[in-house]
Amino acid sequence: MIRSGAIRAVATSATAACLTLASVLAAAQEIKPPQSLTMTAYDTGSSGFNMAVAIGKMMKDKHGSDVRVLPGGNDIARLAPMRANRAQLSAMGVGGYFAQEGVFEFGVRDWGPQPLQLMLASTSCNGLALGVAKDTGVKEIKDLKGKRVGFVVGAPALNQGALAILAYGGLTRGDVKLVEFSNYGAMWKGMVNNEVDAAFASTISGQAREVDSSPRGLVWPPAPAADKEAWARVNKIGPYFFPHKVECGAGGLSKSNPIEMPAYPYPIFMAYASQPTELIHAVTKSMIVNYDAYKEGAPGADGLEVKRQNLTWVLPYHPGAVQALKEAGAWTPAAQQHNDMLMKRQATLGAAWKSFLAASPPEDKDAFYKGWMAARKAALTGAGMDPIFD
């Protein structure tokens, strides 16, 4: 005989389960992203492009939204459609950070500091480092001395990443032979065609797998965290890097064969500050609520899980994303304090750029950049902030 109390307990549990399911369904129904959306990403076949496509499929399945993914060979190509409002967001690399800071290719008259803000970023089992053709015989980063290292025109994220990793081995650009390519895809084709010996990439990119399966093969020289001096050299050039136990990707990487190497979140879904809060909130919330629908859609997509987000990184979160993170119970007072500081940094950089342009800077490109970097440093130090880049 079943006691009435047990019946009530079962009924209560069933009711709670129904309410939980109802609340989840209600939350999903409340999400109203635009019916058409355009985002930019790295070249076709890159891990960032593949993740953007997986999210696009989820958006179509869950909301009927048509998502178009535009491949761009460098940071300028990925940001230009966003700035022109032909794309609403991007699966960027750390080039978004350089754009915020107005440095490298963004320290020119046509660009300057860009108010880019985060949505979600992926930190998974992969790393971002220098892949090296196995036939070179390179075992350690220091062995790259005298080798050919790929550079991409207009892609400071790739180039600065390569230089930061070379620094782990005590090498500078003068110790290697830099070979320039027009875009990321061309650089990795250059690896296959024996035009270059090393190139920067995510370990799970399609291009890295292509080289791995080619006659040249692929290896990832390690960068153990135990070498503190080497890591200090890395972070001086790339403050966004951290040591990471990499367990997936080309070159035989796996849980049973991990390598400690550099990493940072990638791709980094971001938008301009000018994008409507409602739009960014809807897309970010959809990515959080519907995580299970795309986490296995592309290698690395599992890294977009809300609990893996670094809420105190080098770029601020968009107000729409903050709203979605609050609703997910992930936002913290420390995250808000850090975000406020980064918003102030973006405002300081924007004001400095406006003043610099108003002061009739030189037309010469090199002189312009030198003048801007001096003005930038003065503005940031005056506001009590680290300029990071001299």
Secondary structure, DSSP 8 states (H G I E B T S, - for coil): ---HHHHHHHHHHHHHHHHHHHHHHHHHHH----SEEEEEESSTTSHHHHHHHHHHHHHHHHH--EEEEEE-SSHHHHHHHHHTTS-SEEEE-THHHHHHHT-GGGSSTT-----EEEEEE---S--EEEEEEGGG---SGGGGTT-EEEEETT-HHHHHHHHHHHHHTT--GGGSEEEEESSHHHHHHHHHTTS-SEEEEETT-HHHHHHHTSTT-EE-----TT-HHHHHHHHHH-TT-EEEEE--BTTTBBTTB-EEEEE---SEEEEETTS-HHHHHHHHHHHHHTHHHHTTSSTTGGGG-GGG--TTSSS-B-HHHHHHHHHTT---HHHHHHHHHHHHHHHHHHHHHHHHHHT---SSHHHHHHHHHHHHHHHHHHTT------
